Amino acid sequence: MKIEHRAQAGVDEWEDIMSIFVGEFLGTATLILFGDGVVAGVLLKKSKAENAGWMVITTGWAFAVLIGIFVAKACGSPAAYINPAFAIGMAVKSGDWTGLGPAIAGDMLGAIFGGLLVYLHYLPHWKETEDADLKLAVFCTGPAIRNAGANMISEIIGTFALTFAIGSIFSKGAAPHGIGDGMGPYLVAALVWGLGLSLGGTTGYAINPARDLGPRIAHAILPIPGKGSSDWGYAPIPVIGPIIGAVLAGLAMIAVGI
């Protein structure tokens, strides 16, 4: 009986791991499809949304987060992180690191797959767009003014704000009776919209290592006509900065009792 119980426990644990992985994979793929998709629509030549501007991009990303959360939850990841930095920050706050590995793996692979989908969706437009930098900007972020220290600070502040604000939204102090699963994603999407409008102008507000690194990898390996460098020199900043910001936010939430 003990052997059977342990075997069943192992099966259940594996099913939980796979459920989290699949949910995060599909949720993050959706995030990138809609998020990088709106950037492609605004930047690529002969798109009907060409030159629509920053307001359209930030709004599109807010909807991308909203839809990505719902997909992740529906497909097996109750936490719906769709962001490795945020996942790490919340683990620091709670002390619970359960499921973090499959969640981060799902986020990274889902982001690469999402980049592939954006490439396929806008297939004729890559050739029409001569500027290699615009093509790269569809997939990943880049700074308005290249200054490694300042760019790192921007990503740290942006991700701290994201993580701390989400923790506050779902705290008992802000919502004594709790925020329901139905309302929560809309508030997070509004937060991301606000972050993009207020803080996104410096680095393009990656605030998510998977969102930046995954599509950057897709850019590097896809046969995009006339593409240039994937700018690997800048790539560590939108990975390391968000992780630092999220960890600091997790510690801050502990300190103030959120």
C-alpha positions in Angstrom: 0.0 0.0 0.0 2.8 2.4 0.8 4.5 1.7 -2.6 1.2 2.4 -4.3 0.7 5.6 -2.4 4.1 6.8 -3.2 3.6 5.9 -6.9 0.3 7.8 -7.0 1.9 10.8 -5.2 4.7 10.8 -7.9 2.1 10.7 -10.7 0.1 13.6 -9.1 3.3 15.6 -8.6 4.3 15.1 -12.3 0.8 16.0 -13.4 1.0 19.2 -11.4 4.4 20.1 -12.9 3.1 19.5 -16.4 -0.1 21.5 -15.7 1.9 24.5 -14.5 4.3 24.2 -17.5 1.5 24.0 -20.1 -0.4 26.8 -18.5 2.6 29.1 -18.4 3.8 28.1 -21.9 0.4 28.9 -23.5 -0.2 32.0 -21.3 3.2 33.5 -22.2 2.9 32.5 -25.9 -0.4 34.4 -25.9 1.2 37.4 -24.1 3.9 37.6 -26.8 1.6 37.0 -29.7 -0.6 40.0 -28.7 2.2 42.1 -27.2 4.9 41.7 -29.9 2.0 41.6 -32.3 0.9 45.1 -31.6 4.5 46.4 -31.8 4.8 44.7 -35.2 1.6 46.3 -36.4 2.9 49.8 -35.4 6.5 49.4 -36.7 6.4 47.2 -39.8 5.9 48.7 -43.2 2.6 48.4 -45.0 0.8 47.4 -41.8 -2.6 49.0 -41.5 -1.6 50.0 -37.9 1.8 51.5 -39.1 2.8 54.6 -37.0 -0.2 54.2 -34.7 2.1 55.2 -31.8 3.0 54.6 -28.2 -0.5 54.7 -26.8 -1.5 51.9 -29.1 1.5 49.8 -28.1 1.0 50.3 -24.4 -2.7 49.5 -24.7 -2.0 46.4 -26.8 0.4 45.2 -24.1 -2.1 45.7 -21.4 -4.6 43.5 -23.3 -1.8 41.0 -23.9 -1.2 40.7 -20.2 -5.0 40.4 -19.5 -5.5 37.6 -22.1 -2.2 35.9 -21.2 -3.3 35.6 -17.6 -6.7 34.1 -18.5 -5.1 31.6 -20.9 -2.5 30.5 -18.3 -5.2 30.0 -15.6 -7.5 28.2 -18.0 -4.7 25.9 -19.2 -3.4 24.7 -15.8 -1.4 27.4 -14.0 -3.4 28.9 -11.2 -0.7 31.5 -10.4 -0.5 32.6 -14.0 2.9 34.3 -13.6 3.7 34.6 -17.3 6.8 36.4 -16.0 9.8 34.7 -14.3 10.9 37.8 -12.4 7.4 38.3 -10.9 7.3 34.5 -10.0 10.7 34.9 -8.2 9.5 38.0 -6.4 6.4 36.4 -5.1 8.4 33.3 -4.0 10.7 35.6 -2.0 7.6 37.1 -0.4 5.9 33.9 0.4 8.8 31.6 1.0 7.1 29.1 -1.3 9.2 28.1 -4.3 6.9 25.2 -5.3 6.4 24.9 -9.1 8.8 27.8 -9.9 11.0 25.6 -12.1 8.3 24.4 -14.5 6.7 27.9 -14.5 9.9 29.6 -15.6 10.6 26.9 -18.2 7.1 27.4 -19.6 7.5 31.1 -19.6 10.8 31.0 -21.5 9.7 28.4 -24.1 6.3 30.0 -24.5 7.9 33.4 -25.2 10.1 31.9 -28.0 7.0 30.2 -29.5 5.1 33.5 -29.3 7.9 35.2 -31.2 7.6 32.6 -33.9 3.9 33.2 -34.2 4.4 36.9 -34.6 7.0 36.2 -37.3 4.6 34.0 -39.2 1.6 36.3 -38.8 3.5 39.3 -40.3 5.4 37.2 -42.8 5.2 39.5 -45.9 6.0 42.6 -43.9 9.6 41.7 -42.9 10.8 42.1 -46.5 8.9 45.4 -46.9 10.6 46.8 -43.8 14.2 47.9 -44.6 15.2 49.1 -41.1 16.7 46.2 -39.2 16.4 48.0 -35.9 12.6 48.2 -36.3 12.5 44.4 -37.0 14.4 43.8 -33.8 12.2 46.1 -31.8 9.2 43.9 -32.7 10.8 41.1 -30.7 12.6 42.7 -27.8 13.3 45.9 -26.0 16.0 48.5 -26.4 16.8 51.7 -24.6 15.9 55.2 -25.8 19.3 56.4 -24.5 21.9 53.6 -24.2 23.4 53.8 -20.8 23.9 50.5 -19.0 23.6 51.8 -15.5 20.6 54.0 -16.1 18.9 51.3 -18.2 19.4 48.8 -15.4 17.9 51.2 -12.9 14.9 51.7 -15.1 14.2 48.0 -15.4 14.7 47.5 -11.6 12.3 50.3 -10.8 9.7 49.2 -13.3 9.7 45.6 -12.1 9.7 46.6 -8.5 6.7 48.8 -9.2 5.0 45.9 -11.0 5.6 43.3 -8.4 4.9 45.5 -5.3 1.8 46.9 -6.9 0.4 43.5 -7.7 1.1 42.3 -4.2 -0.7 45.4 -2.9 -3.7 44.9 -5.2 -4.2 41.3 -3.9 -3.4 42.2 -0.2 -5.9 42.0 2.6 -5.3 45.7 3.3 -6.4 46.7 -0.2 -9.1 44.1 -0.5 -10.2 42.8 2.9 -12.6 40.3 1.3 -10.1 39.3 -1.4 -9.8 40.1 -5.1 -11.6 37.4 -7.2 -10.0 35.6 -10.1 -12.4 37.4 -12.4 -11.4 41.0 -11.3 -7.7 40.5 -10.6 -6.5 40.1 -14.2 -8.2 43.4 -15.2 -6.5 45.3 -12.4 -3.1 43.8 -13.4 -3.7 44.7 -17.0 -4.5 48.3 -16.0 -1.3 48.4 -13.9 0.8 47.3 -16.9 -0.9 49.9 -19.0 -0.1 52.5 -16.5 3.5 51.3 -16.2 4.0 51.5 -19.9 2.6 55.0 -20.1 4.6 56.3 -17.1 7.8 54.4 -17.1 8.1 52.7 -20.4 9.7 55.5 -22.3 13.3 54.8 -21.2 13.8 51.1 -22.0 10.5 49.9 -23.4 9.6 48.4 -20.0 10.6 44.8 -20.5 9.9 44.1 -16.7 9.9 40.4 -17.7 12.9 38.3 -18.6 10.9 35.9 -20.7 9.2 38.7 -22.6 12.5 40.0 -23.7 14.9 37.0 -23.9 12.5 34.6 -25.5 11.6 36.7 -28.6 15.2 37.8 -28.8 16.2 34.2 -29.2 13.4 33.8 -31.8 14.8 36.8 -33.7 18.2 35.3 -33.7 17.2 31.9 -35.1 14.3 32.9 -37.5 15.0 33.6 -41.2 13.9 37.2 -41.1 14.8 39.0 -44.3 17.3 41.8 -43.8 17.6 41.4 -40.1 20.6 42.7 -38.2 22.1 41.9 -34.8 20.0 40.6 -32.0 21.8 43.1 -29.7 23.1 40.5 -27.3 25.2 43.2 -25.6 22.1 44.8 -24.2 20.2 41.5 -23.5 21.4 40.9 -19.9 19.8 44.2 -18.7 16.1 43.3 -19.3 16.8 39.9 -17.7 18.9 40.9 -14.6 17.2 44.2 -13.9 13.7 42.7 -13.6 14.9 39.9 -11.4 16.6 42.4 -9.0 13.5 44.6 -9.0 11.2 41.7 -8.2 13.4 40.3 -5.4 13.6 43.8 -3.9 9.8 44.1 -4.1 9.4 40.7 -2.4 11.6 41.8 0.4 9.8 45.1 0.7 6.4 43.3 0.9 7.8 41.3 3.8 9.1 44.4 5.5 5.7 46.3 5.4 3.6 43.2 6.0 1.8 43.0 2.7 
